[in-house]
Amino acid sequence: MSPSHLTAEERQLLLDALNGPLTTREPEAASLCMKLCALKLLQRAGGIAAANGWRGSPNAYFLTRDGWAMVKSERRAGPVRRAV
């Protein structure tokens, strides 16, 4: 899936996930997170995250490798500045 298929809110959630896990209790944001999980761009914290030392909420969402690659490619696609 290319970044152009995502809405602005979904892109913003992926960018927010760069700073740390998403721990939202808002229903709209949670439904967008679940949609991004279905697209394999986010992953819900669970047993694996707890085994790796995560002591936070089990309702947190993390970037997957595919999500990281998409955010990284989208950040590179920005306008290029030229030196004058």
C-alpha positions, 0 to 999 in steps of 0.5 A: 500500500502506498502512502497516498491511500491513507487519510491525513488522520492515519498519516498523522497517527503513523507520525505520532507513533514515531515518538513512542507508542500510541496510548489513546482512549478516544474511540475515533483514534482507536478505530483508526489504529485498528484499521492501521493494524489490519493494514499491518502498519501498526501492531497492538501491544500484547504478549510479545511486547510484555516479554520485551519489557513493555510495562505499559498499557496493553492497548498501546500501538507500535509501528511495524516494519512496514509502517516504519518503511512507509513513514520513512519513504513518505518523509523522504518524498517531501520537497527538496530544498535547493541551495541558492 
